[in-house]
């Protein structure tokens, strides 16, 4: 397991809802590369509820999308943007209980990547997604988004 260092990716004005520590209402996710997948863990509080005690579906989609972006950083060393996100909600996700958000690179063709992601709580898959990302070229990834192959913390 290797921690993916977001510090080198975050710009001064970065307020990413998913991962930036600078965003006071953000999720503040941290990501780790486990070899075959990228993972984060998180506990939602009441601020992220839909129904009482249940994580809002929009936040579920955000979590599945966010891990996909970090799979691209970790596995392809490029920045990208979501083109498609197809979410399946299997079971309710409880707030105030730890979840694991996992993403895996399924296929990479030139400037397109396909990612499979899931949210696990209490050993059960609660939501999953298949997503498609457009990848920026290496030069843009480095110069604009500060993404290259030096993304692991030492």
C-alpha positions in Angstrom: 0.0 0.0 0.0 1.3 3.4 -1.0 -0.3 6.8 -0.1 -1.0 8.9 -3.1 0.2 12.4 -2.3 -2.3 15.0 -3.2 -0.2 17.8 -1.9 1.8 17.9 -5.1 -1.4 17.9 -7.1 -3.3 20.6 -5.3 -2.8 24.1 -6.5 -3.1 27.2 -4.2 -6.7 27.8 -5.3 -7.7 24.1 -5.2 -11.1 23.6 -3.5 -11.9 20.1 -4.8 -15.0 19.0 -3.0 -13.7 15.4 -2.8 -10.1 15.7 -1.7 -9.0 19.2 -0.9 -8.2 20.0 2.7 -8.8 23.7 1.9 -12.6 23.1 1.3 -14.3 23.5 4.6 -17.4 21.6 3.5 -15.5 19.0 1.4 -15.0 15.3 2.0 -11.2 15.6 2.6 -10.5 12.1 1.2 -7.1 10.6 1.1 -6.2 7.8 -1.3 -4.0 4.7 -1.2 -2.7 2.5 -4.0 -3.1 -1.2 -3.1 -1.6 -2.5 -6.4 -4.7 -3.8 -8.0 -7.0 -1.0 -6.8 -7.0 2.5 -5.2 -8.9 3.0 -2.0 -10.1 5.6 0.5 -12.0 5.2 3.7 -14.5 7.8 5.1 -17.2 8.2 7.7 -20.1 10.5 6.7 -21.8 12.7 9.2 -25.3 14.2 9.3 -24.2 16.9 6.9 -24.2 14.4 4.0 -27.6 12.7 4.7 -30.5 12.3 2.5 -33.0 10.4 4.6 -32.3 10.2 8.3 -29.1 8.2 8.8 -28.7 7.4 5.1 -26.0 8.9 2.9 -27.4 11.1 0.1 -27.3 9.5 -3.3 -25.5 12.5 -4.8 -22.7 12.1 -2.3 -22.5 8.4 -3.2 -22.0 9.3 -6.9 -19.4 11.9 -5.9 -17.4 9.3 -4.0 -17.5 6.8 -6.9 -16.4 9.5 -9.3 -13.6 10.8 -7.0 -12.0 7.5 -6.6 -12.0 7.1 -10.4 -10.0 10.2 -10.8 -7.4 9.0 -8.3 -7.2 5.6 -10.2 -6.2 7.6 -13.3 -3.6 9.6 -11.3 -2.1 6.5 -9.7 -2.3 3.9 -12.6 -1.9 6.1 -15.7 -0.1 9.2 -14.2 -2.4 11.6 -16.1 -5.2 14.0 -15.2 -8.6 13.4 -16.7 -12.3 14.3 -16.5 -15.4 12.3 -16.3 -17.3 11.6 -19.5 -19.8 9.0 -18.1 -20.7 7.8 -14.7 -23.2 5.0 -14.4 -24.1 4.4 -10.7 -25.9 1.5 -9.2 -27.3 1.9 -5.7 -27.5 -1.6 -4.2 -28.3 -0.9 -0.5 -28.6 2.1 1.8 -25.3 3.5 3.1 -25.5 4.4 6.7 -24.0 7.7 8.0 -21.7 7.6 11.0 -20.3 4.2 9.9 -17.0 3.7 8.0 -17.1 3.0 4.3 -14.4 2.0 1.9 -14.4 3.5 -1.6 -12.5 1.4 -4.1 -11.6 2.0 -7.8 -9.9 -0.2 -10.3 -8.7 0.5 -13.8 -10.5 -1.8 -16.2 -9.2 -0.6 -19.6 -7.0 2.2 -21.0 -7.2 3.1 -24.7 -5.1 6.1 -25.8 -7.0 9.1 -24.1 -9.9 7.1 -22.6 -9.9 5.1 -19.3 -12.6 2.9 -18.0 -12.9 2.5 -14.2 -14.9 0.2 -12.0 -15.6 1.6 -8.5 -17.6 0.5 -5.4 -18.5 1.5 -1.9 -18.3 -1.2 0.8 -19.8 -0.9 4.2 -19.8 -3.7 6.8 -18.4 -6.1 4.2 -21.2 -5.5 1.7 -21.1 -3.7 -1.6 -23.6 -0.8 -1.2 -23.1 1.0 -4.5 -21.0 0.5 -7.6 -20.3 2.4 -10.8 -18.7 2.0 -14.2 -17.2 5.3 -15.5 -15.4 6.6 -18.5 -12.8 9.3 -18.3 -11.2 11.5 -20.9 -7.4 11.7 -20.3 -5.5 14.9 -20.8 -2.1 14.5 -22.6 1.0 14.2 -20.5 2.1 17.7 -21.1 -1.3 19.2 -20.0 -1.5 16.8 -17.1 1.9 18.0 -15.8 1.7 21.7 -16.6 -1.9 22.5 -15.8 -2.8 19.8 -13.2 0.6 19.0 -11.8 0.1 15.2 -12.4 3.0 13.1 -13.4 4.6 9.9 -12.2 5.8 11.3 -8.9 2.6 11.0 -7.1 3.5 8.7 -4.2 4.5 9.9 -0.7 7.9 8.8 0.4 
